[in-house]
Amino acid sequence: MVGGQTVFKYKTIKGILHKCPAMIKLFVLLTLSIICMSLPSLWLATGIMIAVFFAFLCRFTLREQLTDFKPAFFYTILMYSLSVFSNLINKDIIDITNSLFTVNYTLLTVLLPHHDYIRIVLRLTLIIQLSALFFRSTSSIELRECLNIIESLIRRIFSKVLLIGKYISLYPRFSDNITLFLSFIPEIFETWSKINQSWRARGGKQGLRKIKMLVFVLISLSFEKAAVKAKALEARNALIKRFIS
């Protein structure tokens, strides 16, 4: 949400990834996200650079890529703070000798983050990049169709299983709800961006008071949007069932 940008918002400008079917993108990016959970830091850093280069090929600007990283910014600060705190209480930095508390450290030793925290931040960064590539190149309609196909395939497989097959409906019921949930993620950031801009336009200042007021507005608007979409989805499903029957 930098300068009016919204996190994970679908980009209508067609790039390389837009031409790829949603199902292929889902399986490939999901597989890569799972694999990166076990990669070492050097491989994660290499993957981040490759993802940045690929994002440029998909015509995602640097501004948009930085916007997608904003949700992880506060988490990164938290992890760095924990790393510094861990360095401070590490037995190699703080020595207790003859009941005297002697702090023996250098500023560089304390401020350098621990390699475990670096790996966690790199892992989070790469996963966010992969998620951004998917959401920015896949519309909600494409996502819904993809999940409908997957659920229908699973239902057909289970419908052929003895004993339980006759109880399995071939009509997809969960894919629309999953699509609604996934599509709601960028909408939350978009809603926050709008109310944050309204707050700043009215001369509101940064601070705890802003968070206390805007969070309740965000929750209220989000629930309102969710209720409207849920009713629309319910009406759509009822119409489809009536048409099928």
Secondary structure, 3 states (H helix, E strand, C coil): CCCCCCCCCCCCCCCCHHHCCHHHHHHHHHHHHHHHHHCCHHHHHHHHHHHHHHHHHCCCCHHHHHHHHHHHHHHHHHHHHHHHHHHHHCCCCEEEECCEEEECCCHHHHHCCCHHHHHHHHHHHHHHHHHHHHHHHCCHHHHHHHHHHHHHHHHHHHHCCCCCHHHCCCCCCCHHHHHHHHHHHHHHHHHHHHHHHHHHHCCCCCCHHHHHHHHHHHHHHHHHHHHHHHHHHHHHHHHHHHHHC
